[in-house]
Amino acid sequence: MQDSINSNSQNDIKLSEIFITLWAFKIFIAFSCALGIAFGGYYALYTDKKFTSEAIFKLEEKNNNFALNRGLESLVSVSRFGGQSASKTIIFDQIMGRIFIEAIDKKLNFQSDTYFNTHNPNSIDPTWKLYIKRAISWQNSPINTQEAMWQNIVTNFSKNVTIDESPNGPIKIVVTHVIPQRAAAIANVIMDQIISNAKSKRDEGQDQVLSYLSNTLAKALSDLEISQSNLKEFSIKNSSLPLEVFAAGSLELDALREQLTRTSELHKAVAALTIMLQNKTTDNSNYLALRKSFPIVDQVEFRRILGQNEIISSWSWPDVSSVDAIFDTLTERKNRLQSQINASQVDAERSSLALETYAKLEREANIAEATYTVLVEQVKAQSMAVGYRPDRTEVYEYASVPVSHSSPNRKLNLTLGAAIGLLIGTMISLLIAQLRGVCYSKKSICEIAQAQLTDSVKTMIPFRKKSLKDVNTILIKKPRPALRNIAVEIHKSDLTQVLVTSLRAKLKANDVGRALASYMQSDNMKVAVIDFSSKEKMLDLNKKKGSFGAFIVTESAGNVSVLIPDNNLSAMELLGQKEFTKNIQTLNSTIDLLFLCADDSDAISLLRAMQLQKTFHITLARTKYTHSATLKQISSLLKIQGLLHD
């Protein structure tokens, strides 16, 4: 689990490592930025310069028909007439349309302007394209040259002419061209054309409103004349007072119906009285029952018909013959009233139809007269409005000839060039760093080595390529704490073999081995140093100063000896011998402390040979030179206990 966590932490991206890596390539990145700035400056100097000119104006926003009332304003708004200015979006679509471009072409002549008309009818396809077309049997269809030219002009016009909107209403026309005078002229012509189109549309709308109102007035007058004529004809054919006739007939009909009702009540009461007389039930109780059933018996009218006393308390039973005569008279009267009612009802219905027709004709006449009166006033007001046509369009700024180009922007080009150069330099630097695979920081070297002791190699630079005598002299003058710390760790380990490897460091492993051997020598400790570097020169046998088993001494100072293999073999060749391990063990029996030194790839070979032996391992590493893969490899072969870095 812990190994997994360590592995994940090593795979995480560290910003500090990236920064250190980029700092190592600072010269290359600076050169890339300078190159980007140079290209940006070249583009700004030699690309075609474009000039931008602006025209600012404001169209009329409200209706100028001041004489119209609310009703007509609603009518105008529904009919989409009047002086309302179009929205800026509509204006933008208008000026980008081909009809508008063709209209202003009469003044600007876009067809002869090579900036807007980039169509070349005589263009020829490149050779490679011709070969491809021939291979696939492609047949070019005929092209309408005039149409292709206009489509090209419209496309370039939309790219170089823009309209900007501002919150407070003004409209800005922006035109770009390679000729400053041409840009200003195009902007002014477009502005004038937009204002002219808006004014023409506004005037046309007012004329349409006036024409519409005039036609409506003529129709209203015709309707008024027809309605008045119909009313006159009705009055001639019928009564001119249909309402009074209908009212008189209604009153007469009501009176007849009232008489019929009274007569019916009398008729019923007389009929009941006749039955009583015929049955000879003429006592007081029968009289009271009759009064209760027919209250009209106690009324004066009933008593007068029977010839009775009008006093209620006085009642005498009449003769049967006289009652029969009265009953016949009431029956005849009832039939006569019903006939009169039927005749009067027919007359009332006829007069009601006449009244309805008269009311309809009178209503139509009133409506026609009111419509005609209103339209007359509206036509007068609209006529005045048409005569007064103010132009409230405001021009804030005419397009002037620009004094400096708007494109290319030199500062922007230089900034973009520097940014692109920085980006490309950074990417290439990171790619090169990844391909090289070296450690760019001391922290990364220490994390890979995982050594118990780490120190700087700077204090040991004076020992480079020095003899043992010179090394002793340097140690006497100034002690080195790094050597002391390493010596302490070696003594603590109780190991008699010290392996020193150098991975493209400033010092060779042999230089550090000599310095450590000289520092750690004493009267009762013999120290030997063997350099296994394949670049070590062969020693002249006449210069040997003694031997230790299979090794001979090439240099000695005090109790320190520098050894090489005997029998004209180099140290690296000795690794391949079967007796290598035995010779080393024999040497350890006669030497108290043995330093084995190797550099770069030779160090890996030596580590493989010494992998199974107990050895104190010291490694020299250098930022920007030591490969992380090599450092990991030697660390896996033999644990690093001491690390010297720079």
Buried (B, 14 or more C-beta within 10 A) or exposed (E): EEEEEEEEEEEEEBEEBBEBBBEBBEEBBEEBBBBBBEBBBEBBEEEEBBBBBBBBBBBBEEBBBEBBEEEBEEBBEEEEBBBBBBEBEEBBEBBBEEEBBEBBBEBBEBEEBEBBBEBEEEEEEEEEEEEEEEEEEEEEEEEEEEEEBBEBBBEBBEEBBBBEBEEEEBBBBBBBBBBBEBBBBBBBBBBBBBBEBBBEBBEEBBEBBBEBBBEBBEBBBEBBEEBBEBBEEBBEEBBEEBEEBBBBBBEBBEEBBEBBEEBBBBBBBBBBBBEBBEEEBEEEEBBEBBBEEBEBBEBEEBBEBBEBEEEEEEBEBBEBEEBBEBBEBBBEBBEEBBEBBEEBBEBBEBBBEBBEBBEBBBEBBEBBBEBBEBBBEBBEBBEEBBEEEEEEBEBEEBBBEBEEBBBBEEEEBBBBBBBBBBBBBBEBBBEEBEEBEBBBBBBBBBBBBEBEBBBEBEBBEBBEEBEBEBBBEBBEEEEBEBBEBBBEBBEEBEBBBBBBBBBBBBBBBBBBBBBBBBBBBEEEEBBBBBBBBBEBEEBEEEEEEEEBBBBBBBBBBBBBBBBBBBEEBBBBBBBEBEEBBEBBEBBBEEBBBBBBBBBBEBBBBBBEBBEEBEBBBBBBBBBBBBBBEBBEBBBEBBBBBBBBBB
